[in-house]
Structure formats: structure tokens, C-alpha cells
Amino acid sequence: MNAFNQHSDQVFRARELHELLDMPTDEASVNVTRSRLGRLTRQGFLTQPGRGRYQKRT
């Protein structure tokens, strides 16, 4: 959520978040992040303006 708070107007893909945060970009790690982003979207913290894209809810 820190990345979304710092860049509240930016739309991210899961892999872009990994690169921004210097996290591993292997497929398994990115899939875990996708799952977490989906959960945050369902909880109302994020929106999904396009397939595979996530943005902080304003």
C-alpha cells in the first residue's frame, strides 16, 4: 500500500510493483502479489481500471 500511497494517481501492474520495490520478479512471486492485489481490490482499498492494472481508490 505504501507504493500506492506515494503514487496515488499512478496505475500499476503486479510486475511493475515488484520492480519499483526491488522485489524478485519471478513468476511465482508476482502471482502471490497479484492475489494480494485482488484481495485489496475486493476489500475496497484499490480499484482495477483495466485487466491486470491496479490503482489506489480515491
VEXDREN-2710 file (C-alpha; in Angstrom, 1 decimal):
% VEXDREN-2710
k/r/px/py/pz
1/MET/0.0/0.0/0.0
2/ASN/3.0/2.3/0.5
3/ALA/3.7/2.4/-3.2
4/PHE/0.1/3.2/-3.9
5/ASN/0.1/6.0/-1.2
6/GLN/3.3/7.5/-2.7
7/HIS/2.0/7.3/-6.2
8/SER/-1.8/7.7/-5.7
9/ASP/-2.5/8.7/-9.3
10/GLN/-0.5/6.0/-10.9
11/VAL/-1.8/2.7/-12.2
12/PHE/0.5/-0.4/-11.6
13/ARG/0.8/-3.9/-12.8
14/ALA/2.0/-6.5/-10.3
15/ARG/5.3/-6.9/-12.1
16/GLU/5.8/-3.1/-12.1
17/LEU/5.3/-3.0/-8.3
18/HIS/7.9/-5.7/-7.9
19/GLU/10.4/-3.7/-9.9
20/LEU/9.6/-0.5/-8.1
21/LEU/10.1/-2.2/-4.7
22/ASP/13.2/-4.2/-5.8
23/MET/11.4/-7.5/-5.1
24/PRO/12.0/-10.7/-7.0
25/THR/10.3/-10.7/-10.4
26/ASP/10.0/-14.5/-10.8
27/GLU/6.5/-15.7/-11.8
28/ALA/5.7/-17.3/-8.5
29/SER/6.4/-14.1/-6.5
30/VAL/4.4/-12.0/-8.9
31/ASN/1.5/-14.3/-8.7
32/VAL/1.4/-14.0/-5.0
33/THR/1.3/-10.2/-5.4
34/ARG/-1.5/-10.5/-7.9
35/SER/-3.5/-12.5/-5.4
36/ARG/-2.9/-9.9/-2.7
37/LEU/-3.8/-7.0/-5.1
38/GLY/-7.1/-8.9/-5.9
39/ARG/-7.9/-9.2/-2.3
40/LEU/-7.2/-5.4/-1.7
41/THR/-9.5/-4.7/-4.6
42/ARG/-12.3/-6.8/-3.2
43/GLN/-11.8/-5.1/0.2
44/GLY/-12.2/-1.7/-1.5
45/PHE/-8.7/-0.3/-1.0
46/LEU/-7.8/-0.5/-4.7
47/THR/-9.6/-0.2/-8.0
48/GLN/-8.9/-2.1/-11.2
49/PRO/-9.2/0.3/-14.1
50/GLY/-8.1/-2.3/-16.6
51/ARG/-7.3/-6.0/-16.7
52/GLY/-4.2/-6.6/-14.5
53/ARG/-3.9/-2.9/-13.5
54/TYR/-4.4/-1.6/-10.0
55/GLN/-4.8/1.9/-8.6
56/LYS/-5.5/3.4/-5.2
57/ARG/-9.2/4.1/-4.7
58/THR/-9.7/7.9/-4.5
END
